Amino acid sequence: MEAEIPVSVQELATRVRALMLNYERLRAENEEMRRSLEASRLTIEEDKALIKQLKSQISSQRLAQSIALGDAEIKQAEARLNRMIREVDKCIALMG
């Protein structure tokens, strides 16, 4: 029975060493994941700022474009749209 005790202690010591190695590996992996997560968060923040800037530019360009259109062009566009709407209405009436 006494011979079994050192073997059990040796097995326990081996398992403890394996646990410690596994713990260190997982701790290092966790740290790497934390760094990766932080880098991803920074990228997301930068992308959000870029999106905000681009939306602002789009808004400005749309405003500039609408100002650049003259009254005659706006009236022509409205007339074209009205013609298209009438054609669609005729098609719907024919189908019904």
LOBALO-552054 format. One record per atom (N, C-alpha, C, O): residue number from 1; atom name; x, y, z. Coordinates in nm, 4 decimals. Layout:
N
nr=NUM; atom=CA; x=X; y=Y; z=Z
...
END
This chain:
96
nr=1; atom=N; x=0.0813; y=-0.1185; z=0.0000
nr=1; atom=CA; x=0.0000; y=0.0000; z=0.0000
nr=1; atom=C; x=0.0859; y=0.1253; z=0.0000
nr=1; atom=O; x=0.0492; y=0.2259; z=-0.0607
nr=2; atom=N; x=0.2005; y=0.1199; z=0.0679
nr=2; atom=CA; x=0.2881; y=0.2357; z=0.0719
nr=2; atom=C; x=0.3497; y=0.2629; z=-0.0641
nr=2; atom=O; x=0.3812; y=0.3779; z=-0.0945
nr=3; atom=N; x=0.3676; y=0.1624; z=-0.1457
nr=3; atom=CA; x=0.4254; y=0.1790; z=-0.2779
nr=3; atom=C; x=0.3281; y=0.2538; z=-0.3692
nr=3; atom=O; x=0.3707; y=0.3223; z=-0.4622
nr=4; atom=N; x=0.1991; y=0.2410; z=-0.3434
nr=4; atom=CA; x=0.0975; y=0.3078; z=-0.4241
nr=4; atom=C; x=0.0921; y=0.4575; z=-0.3966
nr=4; atom=O; x=0.0569; y=0.5355; z=-0.4851
nr=5; atom=N; x=0.1259; y=0.4975; z=-0.2776
nr=5; atom=CA; x=0.1180; y=0.6387; z=-0.2407
nr=5; atom=C; x=0.2134; y=0.7235; z=-0.3233
nr=5; atom=O; x=0.1690; y=0.8249; z=-0.3770
nr=6; atom=N; x=0.3404; y=0.6899; z=-0.3376
nr=6; atom=CA; x=0.4288; y=0.7721; z=-0.4203
nr=6; atom=C; x=0.3832; y=0.7783; z=-0.5656
nr=6; atom=O; x=0.3972; y=0.8823; z=-0.6299
nr=7; atom=N; x=0.3296; y=0.6700; z=-0.6176
nr=7; atom=CA; x=0.2813; y=0.6711; z=-0.7553
nr=7; atom=C; x=0.1652; y=0.7678; z=-0.7666
nr=7; atom=O; x=0.1584; y=0.8437; z=-0.8633
nr=8; atom=N; x=0.0726; y=0.7675; z=-0.6699
nr=8; atom=CA; x=-0.0410; y=0.8583; z=-0.6715
nr=8; atom=C; x=0.0053; y=1.0021; z=-0.6601
nr=8; atom=O; x=-0.0488; y=1.0900; z=-0.7271
nr=9; atom=N; x=0.1052; y=1.0276; z=-0.5758
nr=9; atom=CA; x=0.1586; y=1.1625; z=-0.5618
nr=9; atom=C; x=0.2263; y=1.2045; z=-0.6924
nr=9; atom=O; x=0.2143; y=1.3188; z=-0.7364
nr=10; atom=N; x=0.2965; y=1.1109; z=-0.7522
nr=10; atom=CA; x=0.3638; y=1.1400; z=-0.8787
nr=10; atom=C; x=0.2603; y=1.1688; z=-0.9882
nr=10; atom=O; x=0.2782; y=1.2615; z=-1.0672
nr=11; atom=N; x=0.1533; y=1.0909; z=-0.9933
nr=11; atom=CA; x=0.0463; y=1.1150; z=-1.0905
nr=11; atom=C; x=-0.0183; y=1.2505; z=-1.0658
nr=11; atom=O; x=-0.0478; y=1.3246; z=-1.1596
nr=12; atom=N; x=-0.0400; y=1.2820; z=-0.9391
nr=12; atom=CA; x=-0.0994; y=1.4108; z=-0.9028
nr=12; atom=C; x=-0.0078; y=1.5252; z=-0.9454
nr=12; atom=O; x=-0.0543; y=1.6257; z=-0.9992
nr=13; atom=N; x=0.1214; y=1.5100; z=-0.9216
nr=13; atom=CA; x=0.2173; y=1.6131; z=-0.9605
nr=13; atom=C; x=0.2190; y=1.6293; z=-1.1128
nr=13; atom=O; x=0.2273; y=1.7414; z=-1.1630
nr=14; atom=N; x=0.2114; y=1.5196; z=-1.1851
nr=14; atom=CA; x=0.2087; y=1.5252; z=-1.3311
nr=14; atom=C; x=0.0838; y=1.5972; z=-1.3795
nr=14; atom=O; x=0.0907; y=1.6804; z=-1.4700
nr=15; atom=N; x=-0.0281; y=1.5658; z=-1.3204
nr=15; atom=CA; x=-0.1542; y=1.6306; z=-1.3588
nr=15; atom=C; x=-0.1526; y=1.7798; z=-1.3250
nr=15; atom=O; x=-0.2035; y=1.8621; z=-1.4011
nr=16; atom=N; x=-0.0936; y=1.8136; z=-1.2104
nr=16; atom=CA; x=-0.0845; y=1.9547; z=-1.1717
nr=16; atom=C; x=0.0023; y=2.0299; z=-1.2721
nr=16; atom=O; x=-0.0327; y=2.1403; z=-1.3138
nr=17; atom=N; x=0.1158; y=1.9706; z=-1.3115
nr=17; atom=CA; x=0.2023; y=2.0333; z=-1.4115
nr=17; atom=C; x=0.1280; y=2.0521; z=-1.5440
nr=17; atom=O; x=0.1394; y=2.1564; z=-1.6082
nr=18; atom=N; x=0.0523; y=1.9502; z=-1.5837
nr=18; atom=CA; x=-0.0245; y=1.9589; z=-1.7081
nr=18; atom=C; x=-0.1296; y=2.0692; z=-1.6974
nr=18; atom=O; x=-0.1516; y=2.1446; z=-1.7922
nr=19; atom=N; x=-0.1942; y=2.0778; z=-1.5812
nr=19; atom=CA; x=-0.2928; y=2.1836; z=-1.5589
nr=19; atom=C; x=-0.2284; y=2.3211; z=-1.5664
nr=19; atom=O; x=-0.2850; y=2.4134; z=-1.6250
nr=20; atom=N; x=-0.1107; y=2.3351; z=-1.5075
nr=20; atom=CA; x=-0.0407; y=2.4632; z=-1.5080
nr=20; atom=C; x=-0.0009; y=2.5024; z=-1.6501
nr=20; atom=O; x=-0.0136; y=2.6185; z=-1.6889
nr=21; atom=N; x=0.0471; y=2.4059; z=-1.7268
nr=21; atom=CA; x=0.0833; y=2.4342; z=-1.8655
nr=21; atom=C; x=-0.0401; y=2.4745; z=-1.9471
nr=21; atom=O; x=-0.0350; y=2.5683; z=-2.0267
nr=22; atom=N; x=-0.1490; y=2.4036; z=-1.9265
nr=22; atom=CA; x=-0.2737; y=2.4346; z=-1.9957
nr=22; atom=C; x=-0.3231; y=2.5737; z=-1.9559
nr=22; atom=O; x=-0.3705; y=2.6502; z=-2.0399
nr=23; atom=N; x=-0.3115; y=2.6053; z=-1.8270
nr=23; atom=CA; x=-0.3528; y=2.7369; z=-1.7781
nr=23; atom=C; x=-0.2704; y=2.8470; z=-1.8451
nr=23; atom=O; x=-0.3260; y=2.9472; z=-1.8900
nr=24; atom=N; x=-0.1401; y=2.8294; z=-1.8519
nr=24; atom=CA; x=-0.0528; y=2.9301; z=-1.9144
nr=24; atom=C; x=-0.0854; y=2.9469; z=-2.0625
nr=24; atom=O; x=-0.0875; y=3.0587; z=-2.1140
nr=25; atom=N; x=-0.1107; y=2.8354; z=-2.1305
nr=25; atom=CA; x=-0.1465; y=2.8413; z=-2.2725
nr=25; atom=C; x=-0.2770; y=2.9181; z=-2.2918
nr=25; atom=O; x=-0.2876; y=3.0037; z=-2.3796
nr=26; atom=N; x=-0.3766; y=2.8860; z=-2.2081
nr=26; atom=CA; x=-0.5061; y=2.9533; z=-2.2185
nr=26; atom=C; x=-0.4957; y=3.1010; z=-2.1818
nr=26; atom=O; x=-0.5632; y=3.1853; z=-2.2409
nr=27; atom=N; x=-0.4109; y=3.1316; z=-2.0841
nr=27; atom=CA; x=-0.3931; y=3.2710; z=-2.0428
nr=27; atom=C; x=-0.3304; y=3.3510; z=-2.1576
nr=27; atom=O; x=-0.3726; y=3.4633; z=-2.1853
nr=28; atom=N; x=-0.2308; y=3.2940; z=-2.2235
nr=28; atom=CA; x=-0.1667; y=3.3607; z=-2.3365
nr=28; atom=C; x=-0.2658; y=3.3777; z=-2.4521
nr=28; atom=O; x=-0.2704; y=3.4826; z=-2.5164
nr=29; atom=N; x=-0.3437; y=3.2746; z=-2.4768
nr=29; atom=CA; x=-0.4446; y=3.2811; z=-2.5832
nr=29; atom=C; x=-0.5483; y=3.3882; z=-2.5516
nr=29; atom=O; x=-0.5895; y=3.4638; z=-2.6395
nr=30; atom=N; x=-0.5898; y=3.3940; z=-2.4259
nr=30; atom=CA; x=-0.6868; y=3.4948; z=-2.3826
nr=30; atom=C; x=-0.6309; y=3.6356; z=-2.4019
nr=30; atom=O; x=-0.7017; y=3.7249; z=-2.4483
nr=31; atom=N; x=-0.5054; y=3.6551; z=-2.3668
nr=31; atom=CA; x=-0.4419; y=3.7861; z=-2.3824
nr=31; atom=C; x=-0.4351; y=3.8260; z=-2.5296
nr=31; atom=O; x=-0.4596; y=3.9415; z=-2.5645
nr=32; atom=N; x=-0.4020; y=3.7300; z=-2.6154
nr=32; atom=CA; x=-0.3972; y=3.7571; z=-2.7594
nr=32; atom=C; x=-0.5355; y=3.7954; z=-2.8109
nr=32; atom=O; x=-0.5489; y=3.8866; z=-2.8925
nr=33; atom=N; x=-0.6375; y=3.7259; z=-2.7634
nr=33; atom=CA; x=-0.7742; y=3.7571; z=-2.8043
nr=33; atom=C; x=-0.8157; y=3.8958; z=-2.7559
nr=33; atom=O; x=-0.8856; y=3.9683; z=-2.8268
nr=34; atom=N; x=-0.7733; y=3.9321; z=-2.6370
nr=34; atom=CA; x=-0.8044; y=4.0662; z=-2.5851
nr=34; atom=C; x=-0.7393; y=4.1737; z=-2.6721
nr=34; atom=O; x=-0.8020; y=4.2749; z=-2.7033
nr=35; atom=N; x=-0.6140; y=4.1519; z=-2.7111
nr=35; atom=CA; x=-0.5458; y=4.2482; z=-2.7982
nr=35; atom=C; x=-0.6168; y=4.2577; z=-2.9329
nr=35; atom=O; x=-0.6358; y=4.3667; z=-2.9869
nr=36; atom=N; x=-0.6552; y=4.1434; z=-2.9858
nr=36; atom=CA; x=-0.7249; y=4.1403; z=-3.1135
nr=36; atom=C; x=-0.8593; y=4.2122; z=-3.1040
nr=36; atom=O; x=-0.8971; y=4.2866; z=-3.1945
nr=37; atom=N; x=-0.9307; y=4.1899; z=-2.9945
nr=37; atom=CA; x=-1.0593; y=4.2556; z=-2.9736
nr=37; atom=C; x=-1.0418; y=4.4069; z=-2.9655
nr=37; atom=O; x=-1.1207; y=4.4814; z=-3.0237
nr=38; atom=N; x=-0.9412; y=4.4521; z=-2.8954
nr=38; atom=CA; x=-0.9165; y=4.5957; z=-2.8826
nr=38; atom=C; x=-0.8812; y=4.6559; z=-3.0178
nr=38; atom=O; x=-0.9267; y=4.7653; z=-3.0511
nr=39; atom=N; x=-0.8003; y=4.5848; z=-3.0959
nr=39; atom=CA; x=-0.7658; y=4.6325; z=-3.2302
nr=39; atom=C; x=-0.8915; y=4.6414; z=-3.3173
nr=39; atom=O; x=-0.9079; y=4.7360; z=-3.3944
nr=40; atom=N; x=-0.9790; y=4.5427; z=-3.3043
nr=40; atom=CA; x=-1.1038; y=4.5434; z=-3.3811
nr=40; atom=C; x=-1.1921; y=4.6597; z=-3.3385
nr=40; atom=O; x=-1.2548; y=4.7243; z=-3.4225
nr=41; atom=N; x=-1.1973; y=4.6864; z=-3.2097
nr=41; atom=CA; x=-1.2771; y=4.7998; z=-3.1604
nr=41; atom=C; x=-1.2245; y=4.9317; z=-3.2161
nr=41; atom=O; x=-1.3023; y=5.0181; z=-3.2566
nr=42; atom=N; x=-1.0932; y=4.9466; z=-3.2179
nr=42; atom=CA; x=-1.0345; y=5.0686; z=-3.2727
nr=42; atom=C; x=-1.0666; y=5.0826; z=-3.4213
nr=42; atom=O; x=-1.0984; y=5.1918; z=-3.4685
nr=43; atom=N; x=-1.0581; y=4.9722; z=-3.4944
nr=43; atom=CA; x=-1.0909; y=4.9743; z=-3.6366
nr=43; atom=C; x=-1.2362; y=5.0129; z=-3.6585
nr=43; atom=O; x=-1.2680; y=5.0903; z=-3.7488
nr=44; atom=N; x=-1.3236; y=4.9588; z=-3.5758
nr=44; atom=CA; x=-1.4661; y=4.9905; z=-3.5870
nr=44; atom=C; x=-1.4891; y=5.1386; z=-3.5618
nr=44; atom=O; x=-1.5654; y=5.2021; z=-3.6345
nr=45; atom=N; x=-1.4250; y=5.1943; z=-3.4610
nr=45; atom=CA; x=-1.4406; y=5.3366; z=-3.4314
nr=45; atom=C; x=-1.3903; y=5.4219; z=-3.5469
nr=45; atom=O; x=-1.4534; y=5.5210; z=-3.5836
nr=46; atom=N; x=-1.2769; y=5.3834; z=-3.6043
nr=46; atom=CA; x=-1.2236; y=5.4574; z=-3.7190
nr=46; atom=C; x=-1.3202; y=5.4482; z=-3.8376
nr=46; atom=O; x=-1.3438; y=5.5468; z=-3.9075
nr=47; atom=N; x=-1.3749; y=5.3293; z=-3.8589
nr=47; atom=CA; x=-1.4697; y=5.3108; z=-3.9693
nr=47; atom=C; x=-1.5965; y=5.3918; z=-3.9474
nr=47; atom=O; x=-1.6507; y=5.4491; z=-4.0419
nr=48; atom=N; x=-1.6441; y=5.3971; z=-3.8234
nr=48; atom=CA; x=-1.7629; y=5.4776; z=-3.7941
nr=48; atom=C; x=-1.7375; y=5.6252; z=-3.8228
nr=48; atom=O; x=-1.8237; y=5.6936; z=-3.8779
nr=49; atom=N; x=-1.6198; y=5.6743; z=-3.7857
nr=49; atom=CA; x=-1.5855; y=5.8138; z=-3.8128
nr=49; atom=C; x=-1.5798; y=5.8390; z=-3.9637
nr=49; atom=O; x=-1.6271; y=5.9421; z=-4.0117
nr=50; atom=N; x=-1.5217; y=5.7445; z=-4.0379
nr=50; atom=CA; x=-1.5146; y=5.7583; z=-4.1828
nr=50; atom=C; x=-1.6540; y=5.7586; z=-4.2447
nr=50; atom=O; x=-1.6825; y=5.8389; z=-4.3335
nr=51; atom=N; x=-1.7401; y=5.6697; z=-4.1984
nr=51; atom=CA; x=-1.8778; y=5.6640; z=-4.2489
nr=51; atom=C; x=-1.9488; y=5.7958; z=-4.2236
nr=51; atom=O; x=-2.0185; y=5.8473; z=-4.3110
nr=52; atom=N; x=-1.9311; y=5.8500; z=-4.1047
nr=52; atom=CA; x=-1.9939; y=5.9783; z=-4.0708
nr=52; atom=C; x=-1.9440; y=6.0878; z=-4.1642
nr=52; atom=O; x=-2.0226; y=6.1688; z=-4.2134
nr=53; atom=N; x=-1.8139; y=6.0899; z=-4.1883
nr=53; atom=CA; x=-1.7552; y=6.1899; z=-4.2775
nr=53; atom=C; x=-1.8088; y=6.1735; z=-4.4197
nr=53; atom=O; x=-1.8434; y=6.2719; z=-4.4850
nr=54; atom=N; x=-1.8157; y=6.0486; z=-4.4677
nr=54; atom=CA; x=-1.8644; y=6.0242; z=-4.6037
nr=54; atom=C; x=-2.0119; y=6.0597; z=-4.6180
nr=54; atom=O; x=-2.0531; y=6.1124; z=-4.7214
nr=55; atom=N; x=-2.0914; y=6.0314; z=-4.5157
nr=55; atom=CA; x=-2.2332; y=6.0696; z=-4.5200
nr=55; atom=C; x=-2.2478; y=6.2208; z=-4.5279
nr=55; atom=O; x=-2.3339; y=6.2720; z=-4.5994
nr=56; atom=N; x=-2.1642; y=6.2911; z=-4.4552
nr=56; atom=CA; x=-2.1659; y=6.4365; z=-4.4603
nr=56; atom=C; x=-2.1293; y=6.4862; z=-4.5997
nr=56; atom=O; x=-2.1917; y=6.5787; z=-4.6516
nr=57; atom=N; x=-2.0280; y=6.4246; z=-4.6600
nr=57; atom=CA; x=-1.9883; y=6.4631; z=-4.7954
nr=57; atom=C; x=-2.1000; y=6.4358; z=-4.8951
nr=57; atom=O; x=-2.1256; y=6.5173; z=-4.9837
nr=58; atom=N; x=-2.1663; y=6.3220; z=-4.8813
nr=58; atom=CA; x=-2.2775; y=6.2881; z=-4.9714
nr=58; atom=C; x=-2.3886; y=6.3902; z=-4.9583
nr=58; atom=O; x=-2.4448; y=6.4360; z=-5.0578
nr=59; atom=N; x=-2.4195; y=6.4254; z=-4.8351
nr=59; atom=CA; x=-2.5239; y=6.5242; z=-4.8109
nr=59; atom=C; x=-2.4879; y=6.6580; z=-4.8755
nr=59; atom=O; x=-2.5714; y=6.7226; z=-4.9388
nr=60; atom=N; x=-2.3634; y=6.6975; z=-4.8584
nr=60; atom=CA; x=-2.3185; y=6.8243; z=-4.9187
nr=60; atom=C; x=-2.3254; y=6.8185; z=-5.0708
nr=60; atom=O; x=-2.3673; y=6.9147; z=-5.1351
nr=61; atom=N; x=-2.2846; y=6.7060; z=-5.1281
nr=61; atom=CA; x=-2.2882; y=6.6927; z=-5.2734
nr=61; atom=C; x=-2.4304; y=6.6923; z=-5.3264
nr=61; atom=O; x=-2.4584; y=6.7505; z=-5.4312
nr=62; atom=N; x=-2.5195; y=6.6273; z=-5.2545
nr=62; atom=CA; x=-2.6598; y=6.6270; z=-5.2973
nr=62; atom=C; x=-2.7174; y=6.7678; z=-5.2943
nr=62; atom=O; x=-2.7896; y=6.8083; z=-5.3854
nr=63; atom=N; x=-2.6851; y=6.8415; z=-5.1897
nr=63; atom=CA; x=-2.7329; y=6.9786; z=-5.1779
nr=63; atom=C; x=-2.6762; y=7.0628; z=-5.2911
nr=63; atom=O; x=-2.7487; y=7.1402; z=-5.3536
nr=64; atom=N; x=-2.5475; y=7.0480; z=-5.3174
nr=64; atom=CA; x=-2.4845; y=7.1242; z=-5.4249
nr=64; atom=C; x=-2.5457; y=7.0884; z=-5.5594
nr=64; atom=O; x=-2.5667; y=7.1755; z=-5.6438
nr=65; atom=N; x=-2.5739; y=6.9622; z=-5.5791
nr=65; atom=CA; x=-2.6323; y=6.9180; z=-5.7056
nr=65; atom=C; x=-2.7739; y=6.9721; z=-5.7218
nr=65; atom=O; x=-2.8123; y=7.0143; z=-5.8308
nr=66; atom=N; x=-2.8510; y=6.9709; z=-5.6142
nr=66; atom=CA; x=-2.9881; y=7.0218; z=-5.6246
nr=66; atom=C; x=-2.9887; y=7.1723; z=-5.6480
nr=66; atom=O; x=-3.0770; y=7.2239; z=-5.7165
nr=67; atom=N; x=-2.8917; y=7.2424; z=-5.5923
nr=67; atom=CA; x=-2.8817; y=7.3864; z=-5.6150
nr=67; atom=C; x=-2.8376; y=7.4132; z=-5.7583
nr=67; atom=O; x=-2.8815; y=7.5098; z=-5.8206
nr=68; atom=N; x=-2.7504; y=7.3269; z=-5.8102
nr=68; atom=CA; x=-2.6982; y=7.3441; z=-5.9452
nr=68; atom=C; x=-2.8066; y=7.3249; z=-6.0510
nr=68; atom=O; x=-2.7984; y=7.3829; z=-6.1593
nr=69; atom=N; x=-2.9068; y=7.2450; z=-6.0208
nr=69; atom=CA; x=-3.0156; y=7.2253; z=-6.1166
nr=69; atom=C; x=-3.0970; y=7.3543; z=-6.1271
nr=69; atom=O; x=-3.1352; y=7.4139; z=-6.0264
nr=70; atom=N; x=-3.1215; y=7.3944; z=-6.2467
nr=70; atom=CA; x=-3.2025; y=7.5145; z=-6.2665
nr=70; atom=C; x=-3.3504; y=7.4800; z=-6.2609
nr=70; atom=O; x=-3.3887; y=7.3630; z=-6.2586
nr=71; atom=N; x=-3.4324; y=7.5840; z=-6.2588
nr=71; atom=CA; x=-3.5773; y=7.5634; z=-6.2548
nr=71; atom=C; x=-3.6264; y=7.4900; z=-6.3792
nr=71; atom=O; x=-3.7164; y=7.4065; z=-6.3708
nr=72; atom=N; x=-3.5684; y=7.5204; z=-6.4924
nr=72; atom=CA; x=-3.6113; y=7.4561; z=-6.6170
nr=72; atom=C; x=-3.5845; y=7.3063; z=-6.6109
nr=72; atom=O; x=-3.6684; y=7.2265; z=-6.6528
nr=73; atom=N; x=-3.4670; y=7.2672; z=-6.5585
nr=73; atom=CA; x=-3.4342; y=7.1251; z=-6.5486
nr=73; atom=C; x=-3.5272; y=7.0537; z=-6.4513
nr=73; atom=O; x=-3.5682; y=6.9400; z=-6.4749
nr=74; atom=N; x=-3.5597; y=7.1211; z=-6.3427
nr=74; atom=CA; x=-3.6509; y=7.0614; z=-6.2436
nr=74; atom=C; x=-3.7882; y=7.0408; z=-6.3064
nr=74; atom=O; x=-3.8507; y=6.9365; z=-6.2871
nr=75; atom=N; x=-3.8351; y=7.1401; z=-6.3815
nr=75; atom=CA; x=-3.9672; y=7.1282; z=-6.4455
nr=75; atom=C; x=-3.9666; y=7.0172; z=-6.5500
nr=75; atom=O; x=-4.0652; y=6.9447; z=-6.5640
nr=76; atom=N; x=-3.8558; y=7.0032; z=-6.6239
nr=76; atom=CA; x=-3.8460; y=6.8949; z=-6.7224
nr=76; atom=C; x=-3.8495; y=6.7592; z=-6.6530
nr=76; atom=O; x=-3.9153; y=6.6663; z=-6.7000
nr=77; atom=N; x=-3.7792; y=6.7484; z=-6.5425
nr=77; atom=CA; x=-3.7775; y=6.6221; z=-6.4690
nr=77; atom=C; x=-3.9166; y=6.5899; z=-6.4158
nr=77; atom=O; x=-3.9608; y=6.4752; z=-6.4216
nr=78; atom=N; x=-3.9851; y=6.6906; z=-6.3645
nr=78; atom=CA; x=-4.1220; y=6.6684; z=-6.3141
nr=78; atom=C; x=-4.2144; y=6.6260; z=-6.4272
nr=78; atom=O; x=-4.2977; y=6.5372; z=-6.4096
nr=79; atom=N; x=-4.2001; y=6.6893; z=-6.5438
nr=79; atom=CA; x=-4.2845; y=6.6545; z=-6.6579
nr=79; atom=C; x=-4.2590; y=6.5105; z=-6.7009
nr=79; atom=O; x=-4.3531; y=6.4372; z=-6.7313
nr=80; atom=N; x=-4.1305; y=6.4691; z=-6.7038
nr=80; atom=CA; x=-4.0985; y=6.3302; z=-6.7392
nr=80; atom=C; x=-4.1591; y=6.2326; z=-6.6400
nr=80; atom=O; x=-4.2148; y=6.1297; z=-6.6782
nr=81; atom=N; x=-4.1477; y=6.2660; z=-6.5128
nr=81; atom=CA; x=-4.2053; y=6.1777; z=-6.4105
nr=81; atom=C; x=-4.3570; y=6.1690; z=-6.4248
nr=81; atom=O; x=-4.4146; y=6.0608; z=-6.4136
nr=82; atom=N; x=-4.4209; y=6.2819; z=-6.4494
nr=82; atom=CA; x=-4.5665; y=6.2809; z=-6.4666
nr=82; atom=C; x=-4.6072; y=6.1957; z=-6.5860
nr=82; atom=O; x=-4.7053; y=6.1217; z=-6.5792
nr=83; atom=N; x=-4.5308; y=6.2062; z=-6.6970
nr=83; atom=CA; x=-4.5608; y=6.1218; z=-6.8144
nr=83; atom=C; x=-4.5470; y=5.9736; z=-6.7794
nr=83; atom=O; x=-4.6317; y=5.8922; z=-6.8162
nr=84; atom=N; x=-4.4406; y=5.9398; z=-6.7087
nr=84; atom=CA; x=-4.4195; y=5.7996; z=-6.6702
nr=84; atom=C; x=-4.5323; y=5.7503; z=-6.5803
nr=84; atom=O; x=-4.5798; y=5.6378; z=-6.5958
nr=85; atom=N; x=-4.5741; y=5.8325; z=-6.4887
nr=85; atom=CA; x=-4.6833; y=5.7941; z=-6.3979
nr=85; atom=C; x=-4.8109; y=5.7703; z=-6.4774
nr=85; atom=O; x=-4.8828; y=5.6735; z=-6.4528
nr=86; atom=N; x=-4.8391; y=5.8599; z=-6.5739
nr=86; atom=CA; x=-4.9599; y=5.8415; z=-6.6562
nr=86; atom=C; x=-4.9521; y=5.7107; z=-6.7351
nr=86; atom=O; x=-5.0516; y=5.6390; z=-6.7463
nr=87; atom=N; x=-4.8332; y=5.6790; z=-6.7902
nr=87; atom=CA; x=-4.8173; y=5.5549; z=-6.8653
nr=87; atom=C; x=-4.8389; y=5.4330; z=-6.7762
nr=87; atom=O; x=-4.9018; y=5.3357; z=-6.8177
nr=88; atom=N; x=-4.7874; y=5.4381; z=-6.6558
nr=88; atom=CA; x=-4.8065; y=5.3278; z=-6.5617
nr=88; atom=C; x=-4.9546; y=5.3148; z=-6.5274
nr=88; atom=O; x=-5.0076; y=5.2039; z=-6.5218
nr=89; atom=N; x=-5.0216; y=5.4276; z=-6.5044
nr=89; atom=CA; x=-5.1654; y=5.4248; z=-6.4747
nr=89; atom=C; x=-5.2442; y=5.3638; z=-6.5908
nr=89; atom=O; x=-5.3380; y=5.2872; z=-6.5686
nr=90; atom=N; x=-5.2068; y=5.3973; z=-6.7139
nr=90; atom=CA; x=-5.2740; y=5.3397; z=-6.8315
nr=90; atom=C; x=-5.2537; y=5.1876; z=-6.8355
nr=90; atom=O; x=-5.3467; y=5.1119; z=-6.8635
nr=91; atom=N; x=-5.1323; y=5.1457; z=-6.8073
nr=91; atom=CA; x=-5.1030; y=5.0005; z=-6.8081
nr=91; atom=C; x=-5.1849; y=4.9296; z=-6.7027
nr=91; atom=O; x=-5.2393; y=4.8221; z=-6.7276
nr=92; atom=N; x=-5.1940; y=4.9887; z=-6.5858
nr=92; atom=CA; x=-5.2725; y=4.9276; z=-6.4774
nr=92; atom=C; x=-5.4188; y=4.9214; z=-6.5174
nr=92; atom=O; x=-5.4858; y=4.8214; z=-6.4917
nr=93; atom=N; x=-5.4699; y=5.0282; z=-6.5805
nr=93; atom=CA; x=-5.6102; y=5.0301; z=-6.6227
nr=93; atom=C; x=-5.6349; y=4.9219; z=-6.7264
nr=93; atom=O; x=-5.7391; y=4.8565; z=-6.7219
nr=94; atom=N; x=-5.5432; y=4.9008; z=-6.8192
nr=94; atom=CA; x=-5.5583; y=4.7980; z=-6.9211
nr=94; atom=C; x=-5.5565; y=4.6582; z=-6.8613
nr=94; atom=O; x=-5.6274; y=4.5690; z=-6.9079
nr=95; atom=N; x=-5.4753; y=4.6397; z=-6.7583
nr=95; atom=CA; x=-5.4675; y=4.5093; z=-6.6941
nr=95; atom=C; x=-5.5919; y=4.4785; z=-6.6121
nr=95; atom=O; x=-5.6311; y=4.3626; z=-6.5985
nr=96; atom=N; x=-5.6538; y=4.5827; z=-6.5576
nr=96; atom=CA; x=-5.7689; y=4.5652; z=-6.4698
nr=96; atom=C; x=-5.8933; y=4.5520; z=-6.5470
nr=96; atom=O; x=-6.0007; y=4.5364; z=-6.4889
END
